[in-house]
């Protein structure tokens, strides 16, 4: 008797959790660790993380709307609707809005499916109530989730 694969997973938008501007379309736990897929909405002039890297997973950015500035090592590139930026494991990268008048809506694909939703949820918690966490707090949180923030 042959073993049948597990059934497909369906992720209804109404059931997807969010943290701040990030919606968890599919988490690693939903995909048996194969990938994580998040949708991020960034307002015009919005900032993102500074230069950092991940050792255990790659990260890809697919722009759905607007423009996203992405650092690839030491060079900034502007990704527009339909563009994809792939960052391999240990690749230094950062991202932010492409300008003060431009926002972006984009997907982030993590492979394999690290539990990145915990990082995004805990980051929102650190900023709860208008609090400004210290650089040390942010870096410690990042390290717990395989994100090494690179600072001058």
QUITA-V147218 format. One record per residue. N is the residue number from 1. RES is the residue in one letter. SS is DSSP state (H for helix, E for strand, L for the rest). BURIAL is + if it has 16 or more other C-alpha atoms within 10 Angstrom, else -. Layout:
N/RES/SS/BURIAL ; N/RES/SS/BURIAL
//
This chain:
1/X/L/- ; 2/X/L/- ; 3/X/L/- ; 4/X/L/- ; 5/X/L/- ; 6/X/L/- ; 7/X/L/- ; 8/X/L/- ; 9/X/L/- ; 10/X/L/- ; 11/X/L/- ; 12/X/L/- ; 13/X/H/- ; 14/X/H/- ; 15/X/H/- ; 16/X/L/- ; 17/X/L/- ; 18/X/E/+ ; 19/X/E/+ ; 20/X/L/- ; 21/X/L/- ; 22/X/E/+ ; 23/X/E/+ ; 24/X/E/+ ; 25/X/E/+ ; 26/X/E/+ ; 27/X/L/+ ; 28/X/L/+ ; 29/X/L/- ; 30/X/L/+ ; 31/X/L/+ ; 32/X/L/- ; 33/X/L/- ; 34/X/L/- ; 35/X/L/+ ; 36/X/E/+ ; 37/X/E/+ ; 38/X/E/+ ; 39/X/E/+ ; 40/X/E/+ ; 41/X/E/+ ; 42/X/E/+ ; 43/X/L/+ ; 44/X/L/+ ; 45/X/L/- ; 46/X/L/+ ; 47/X/L/- ; 48/X/L/- ; 49/X/L/- ; 50/X/L/- ; 51/X/L/+ ; 52/X/E/+ ; 53/X/E/+ ; 54/X/L/+ ; 55/X/L/- ; 56/X/L/+ ; 57/X/L/+ ; 58/X/E/+ ; 59/X/E/+ ; 60/X/E/+ ; 61/X/E/+ ; 62/X/E/+ ; 63/X/E/+ ; 64/X/E/+ ; 65/X/E/+ ; 66/X/E/+ ; 67/X/E/+ ; 68/X/E/+ ; 69/X/E/+ ; 70/X/E/+ ; 71/X/E/+ ; 72/X/E/+ ; 73/X/L/- ; 74/X/L/- ; 75/X/E/- ; 76/X/E/- ; 77/X/E/- ; 78/X/E/+ ; 79/X/E/+ ; 80/X/E/+ ; 81/X/L/- ; 82/X/L/- ; 83/X/L/- ; 84/X/E/+ ; 85/X/E/+ ; 86/X/E/- ; 87/X/E/+ ; 88/X/L/+ ; 89/X/L/- ; 90/X/L/+ ; 91/X/L/+ ; 92/X/L/+ ; 93/X/E/+ ; 94/X/E/+ ; 95/X/E/+ ; 96/X/E/+ ; 97/X/E/+ ; 98/X/L/+ ; 99/X/E/+ ; 100/X/L/- ; 101/X/L/- ; 102/X/E/+ ; 103/X/L/+ ; 104/X/E/+ ; 105/X/E/+ ; 106/X/E/+ ; 107/X/E/+ ; 108/X/E/+ ; 109/X/E/+ ; 110/X/E/+ ; 111/X/E/+ ; 112/X/L/+ ; 113/X/L/+ ; 114/X/L/+ ; 115/X/L/+ ; 116/X/H/+ ; 117/X/H/+ ; 118/X/H/- ; 119/X/H/+ ; 120/X/H/+ ; 121/X/H/- ; 122/X/H/- ; 123/X/H/+ ; 124/X/H/- ; 125/X/H/- ; 126/X/H/+ ; 127/X/L/- ; 128/X/H/- ; 129/X/H/- ; 130/X/H/- ; 131/X/L/- ; 132/X/L/- ; 133/X/L/- ; 134/X/L/- ; 135/X/H/- ; 136/X/H/- ; 137/X/H/- ; 138/X/H/+ ; 139/X/H/+ ; 140/X/H/- ; 141/X/H/+ ; 142/X/H/+ ; 143/X/H/- ; 144/X/H/- ; 145/X/L/+ ; 146/X/L/+ ; 147/X/L/+ ; 148/X/E/+ ; 149/X/E/+ ; 150/X/L/- ; 151/X/L/- ; 152/X/L/-
//
